[in-house]
Amino acid sequence: MASHSIRAIGAAVVYGSIHGFDEALMHCAIGLAATLANVPSLHKYNWTVRPLVTLKDGVAPAAQAGVQAACLAQAGFVGSRDVLDGTAGYWRLAGSDRFAPDVLTHMLSEDWYVRYGSIKRYPACRWLACALECAEAIVEETGWRADEIHEIEVQTFTRAVEDLMD
């Protein structure tokens, strides 16, 4: 699914798990998270008109919405219990009209996708990570301070330049 808005639901589930939500409270948190989630945005807008939107892809607001939803559920707010279900369920609206829940639940608890994840080291697009790591290594090796560096030239692929270098 090409949308970071689903992270609102993930954040609500994580918060609820950490805080011991029972099933009913978790349902409320998920329903509220879907209600508060930002509109799916990955490459739907934000890439043709300059300058780019500062909150690229809405990742942080989605996480914030999930935590806020869980806190609201704790405070007694009610969220939709069936927000994920049916032909007009959240997964179809935020992702695809071809959403197939059986694919999502196939081998649930047997094949863990978390092992394919990674930690994002820098608060920037992953396409910039290599350049940031190189700059960090140069500073560590030379001892240069930021005010001593006048220019940095980075060679990269065309798409990174077109999308990110305003």
C-alpha positions, 0 to 999 in steps of 0.5 A: 500500500502506497500510503503512510496514513496506515501508520496512524492505525499502527501507532494506535495499536502499538500504544494500546498494546504497551498500555494494556488495552483490552479488545473493546478499547483497542477497537475504539483506538483503531476506529479513532485512528482511522478517523484521524488519519491523514489522507493518503498522499504518497506521490498523489500530491506534493511532487510537482508544485514547488516548494515541496510540502515540509511534512513529506508523506505525512509520516509524523502526523500519522503517528501523532494521530495514532497516539492521539486516537489511543489517548482519546479512546482511554478518555472514553471517546468512541471509535468505529468498531468496523472501520476496517471491514467491508467494501468501504472499509479503511483498507480499501479507501486508503489503499486499493479497491482490490484489497484482499484481507486473506493476503494480510492474514495468511500465515498470521503469527507464523511469518513475521514481516517485522524481520524485513524492517529497518531503523531509519537513521536520519530524519530525511528521505532514505535516498539521502542517507548515503550522502549523510553517512558520508558527510558524517564520516568525513567530519569524524575523520577530519574533525572539521566543524560545520562552519569550516565546510563551505561546500559539499558536492554530492553525486546521486541518481536523477530522480533524487535530484528531481524530487528532493533538491529544491 
